[in-house]
């Protein structure tokens, strides 16, 4: 029997419920983080915002808006968590 391939979709079922699914990813990777308002507005109404953010932190996503936060904002969350641990 061949091993089952795991893809992000099978291991991260939350992605199938994400509001950003099917939206041009360019919106979530603005050149300037100050231009992330459109992506953040989509994330704000997303039912899987928290799961997305936790994924981005765990996967160390360096770029883009994930879970409603820019990379700079995610770094602040990580630092805050380390200090309180």
C-alpha positions in Angstrom: 0.0 0.0 0.0 1.3 3.5 -0.9 1.6 6.1 1.9 -1.0 8.8 1.9 0.3 12.1 0.9 -0.6 14.9 3.3 -1.3 18.3 1.9 -2.0 21.5 3.8 -5.7 21.0 2.9 -5.8 17.6 4.6 -3.7 18.5 7.6 -5.2 22.0 8.1 -9.0 21.6 7.4 -9.5 25.2 8.6 -8.3 26.4 5.2 -11.4 25.2 3.5 -13.5 27.5 5.6 -11.3 30.6 5.3 -12.9 33.7 3.9 -9.7 34.3 1.8 -10.1 31.1 -0.1 -10.3 32.0 -3.8 -9.3 35.6 -3.3 -6.2 36.9 -5.1 -3.3 36.2 -2.7 -1.7 39.5 -3.7 -4.2 41.3 -1.4 -2.6 39.4 1.6 1.0 40.3 0.6 1.0 44.1 0.3 4.3 45.7 -0.6 4.0 48.0 2.4 2.4 46.7 5.6 0.6 49.9 6.0 -1.5 48.9 3.0 -2.9 45.7 4.7 -6.3 47.2 5.5 -8.1 45.2 2.7 -6.7 41.9 3.9 -7.3 42.7 7.5 -11.0 43.5 6.7 -11.4 40.1 5.1 -9.7 38.4 8.1 -11.8 40.3 10.6 -14.9 38.4 9.4 -13.2 35.0 9.0 -14.5 32.1 11.1 -11.0 30.6 11.2 -9.0 33.7 11.9 -7.5 32.3 15.1 -6.5 29.0 13.5 -4.9 30.9 10.6 -2.9 33.1 13.0 -1.7 30.1 15.1 -0.7 28.3 11.9 1.3 31.4 10.7 3.1 31.7 14.0 3.9 27.9 14.2 5.0 27.8 10.6 7.0 31.0 11.1 5.4 32.7 8.1 7.5 35.7 7.5 5.5 37.6 4.9 1.9 38.5 4.4 -1.2 39.0 6.4 -2.3 35.8 8.3 -5.1 35.7 10.9 -5.5 39.4 10.5 -2.0 40.3 11.5 1.0 41.6 9.5 4.4 40.0 9.9 5.4 42.9 12.2 2.3 42.4 14.4 2.9 38.6 14.5 6.4 39.2 15.8 5.0 41.4 18.6 2.6 38.6 19.5 5.5 36.1 19.6 7.6 38.4 21.8 4.7 39.0 24.1 4.1 35.2 24.5 7.8 34.5 25.2 7.9 37.2 27.9 4.8 35.8 29.6 5.9 32.2 29.4 
